Amino acid sequence: MQDVEKWLKDHHSDGVNLGIKELLYYQSKTSLLNLSPARAVQANLSGGYLAKTKGRGMEFDEARHYQPGDDIRAIDWRVTARTGKTYTKVFREEKERPVFILADLSSSMQFGTQLLFKSVQVAHLASLIAWAARKRGDRIGGLVYNQSQHLEFKPLMRQKAVLSLLNGLVKLQEPQAVHANRVPFSDACARLRRLAHPGSLIFLLSDFSHLDAAAQQHLSQLSRHCEIIAYPISDPFEHALPPVAVTQTVSLTDGVAQQKIMLGEKNTAQRYAQQHERHFADITETLKQCRAQVIPITAALPLEMQLGKLSGGKL
């Protein structure tokens, strides 16, 4: 990767705080994502996606023998004249697929050691998804939360919906007092269940460090009628301890609890890596049990360097 300071400067970012200019950048990067539905759209409202059900939509599907009760306006006169039997046109119904983004900016996300805080990477990814959905003509809604508050955005199709979401991300990334009793991830999932309608495409952007049984239940219910794509966001420090030339003890804190850890000691480094490997494997397995597609993202690299390698950006 190019020099970190230069990348941050070119993208109007400092890696910790968040500004609207660095989020507007992703309006020109929508080709990194392919938001085509991975399964049949189940929404009740009409829109721009083809569903399994057949009816009087806009997309011709097939011609079949006329049956009592069929609309005579749908008779295919050319096929009828050619075959001598009455045929009717069948159309594929078009369904709408709103896009919902759950963005976790809580205290565990306010961490990063190389390029960006995890929360800032979440905001960049949320921006990219929102602009890509806007380009496709999807309605965009979401839920953004930190350790003390949340913002809900009802799905809208206008560009104003994207800008409202981006401003919400900037607002909740601003420094907040650390609360021992943070807003639970399960509460955010419960709110998302009330917001998202059947047939929605849901993006979960979090480190999933608080993916408990209650959250798992909410996500399992959501996945019955919605498509879910989860992006676990992590930092390299959460996978392996950094190498050091001299063994040393360092103190760590999340603003509430404090811990000391030894750097430069081989056995400690191995135990640390194994423990965290199991942690992330458990998260992935739990999300897959909820029928979510899982795409890990690191906060240490730009999105262009990661999404471009995922089947050409296809989800």
Buried (B, 14 or more C-beta within 10 A) or exposed (E): EEEEEEBBEEBEBBBBEBBEEBBBBBBEBBEBBBBEBEEEBBBEEEBEBBBEEEEEBEEEBEBBEBEEEBEEEBBBEEBBEEEEEBBBBBBBBBBBBBBBBBBBBBBBBBBBEBBBBBBBBBBBBBBBBBBBBBBBEBBBBBBBBBBBEBBBBEBBBEEEBBBBBBBBBBBBBEEBEBBEEBBBBBBBBBBBBEBBBEBBBBBBBBBBBBBEEBBBBBBBBBBEEBBBBBBBBBBBBBBEBEEEEEEEEEEEEEEEEEEEBBBBBEEBBEEBEEEBEEBBEEBBEBBEEBBBEBBEBBBBBBBEEBBBEBEEBEB
